[in-house]
Amino acid sequence: MWSCWSSLPPLWARGNFRRMADLSNLLQLGQQMQFRLSEIQSQLAQQTVTCTAGGGMVAATADGRGQIRAIKIDPQAVAQGDVEMLEDLVLAAVSQAQQRAAELYQAEVKKLASGLPFPFQLPL
């Protein structure tokens, strides 16, 4: 009995095992990257950045993940009674702290990505 399947070369001869090995390597790379990203996030949670506004009248501190951890307001800023100015200063200090935290995060992820063998550049 003739079969059309008998004319095909076996799986190993068609390079399928090589493709499976490539896929396995890619999965391992993904797992390594995921593990390293979780390490980076843990480290960033311990780092802080502090930014000020209004000549130091308001200071905002964020962790490396961008979460605000503290806001300090100089009592003289409150004594002036200009609520809108104080709101603007708080907003500016918080925005700057979150921006610096994002830059810190991107720098760490870039370090991680630069050590991995990607055939393309990751958009960071």
CORGI-V366744 format. One record per residue. RES is the residue in three letters. PSI is psi in whole degrees, -180 to 180 (999 if undefined). OMEGA is omega in whole degrees, 0 to 359 (* if undefined). NEAR is the number of other C-alpha atoms within 10 Angstrom. Layout:
RES:PSI:OMEGA:NEAR, RES:PSI:OMEGA:NEAR
//
This chain:
MET:131:181:2, TRP:141:178:6, SER:141:179:7, CYS:-24:181:6, TRP:-26:182:8, SER:-19:180:8, SER:-11:180:8, LEU:144:176:10, PRO:157:180:9, PRO:162:183:11, LEU:-45:184:9, TRP:-26:181:9, ALA:-15:182:10, ARG:7:178:11, GLY:10:182:10, ASN:-33:180:12, PHE:-35:177:12, ARG:-42:178:12, ARG:-39:179:11, MET:-39:178:11, ALA:-41:177:11, ASP:-42:179:12, LEU:-41:178:12, SER:-43:178:12, ASN:-40:179:12, LEU:-41:178:14, LEU:-41:177:12, GLN:-42:179:12, LEU:-42:178:15, GLY:-41:179:12, GLN:-42:178:12, GLN:-42:181:12, MET:-41:179:16, GLN:-43:179:12, PHE:-45:181:11, ARG:-37:177:14, LEU:-40:178:15, SER:-36:175:11, GLU:-44:180:12, ILE:-43:180:17, GLN:-38:177:15, SER:-42:179:13, GLN:-42:181:14, LEU:-30:178:18, ALA:-24:181:15, GLN:-19:181:10, GLN:148:178:13, THR:153:173:19, VAL:141:179:19, THR:131:178:20, CYS:148:182:20, THR:162:176:21, ALA:156:178:19, GLY:37:179:15, GLY:29:178:8, GLY:6:180:14, MET:-30:178:18, VAL:134:177:24, ALA:135:177:23, ALA:135:179:25, THR:130:178:23, ALA:152:173:25, ASP:175:184:23, GLY:-11:177:25, ARG:-3:177:22, GLY:1:179:23, GLN:131:181:15, ILE:128:182:19, ARG:-27:181:12, ALA:149:172:12, ILE:127:179:16, LYS:132:179:14, ILE:127:178:17, ASP:132:180:11, PRO:-29:178:10, GLN:-31:179:9, ALA:-36:179:17, VAL:-38:182:13, ALA:-27:180:9, GLN:-24:176:10, GLY:4:179:10, ASP:92:185:10, VAL:-42:181:12, GLU:-41:178:9, MET:-43:180:14, LEU:-42:177:19, GLU:-43:179:11, ASP:-41:180:14, LEU:-42:178:23, VAL:-46:180:22, LEU:-43:180:15, ALA:-45:181:18, ALA:-42:179:24, VAL:-45:180:26, SER:-43:179:17, GLN:-42:180:21, ALA:-42:179:26, GLN:-36:177:23, GLN:-45:179:16, ARG:-38:178:21, ALA:-40:178:25, ALA:-39:178:16, GLU:-40:178:15, LEU:-45:179:20, TYR:-47:181:17, GLN:-38:179:13, ALA:-41:180:13, GLU:-41:180:16, VAL:-36:177:17, LYS:-41:178:14, LYS:-43:179:10, LEU:-48:184:14, ALA:-31:182:15, SER:-22:180:11, GLY:1:182:8, LEU:145:183:11, PRO:73:177:10, PHE:142:177:11, PRO:5:181:6, PHE:168:179:6, GLN:134:179:9, LEU:139:176:9, PRO:112:180:5, LEU:999:*:8
//
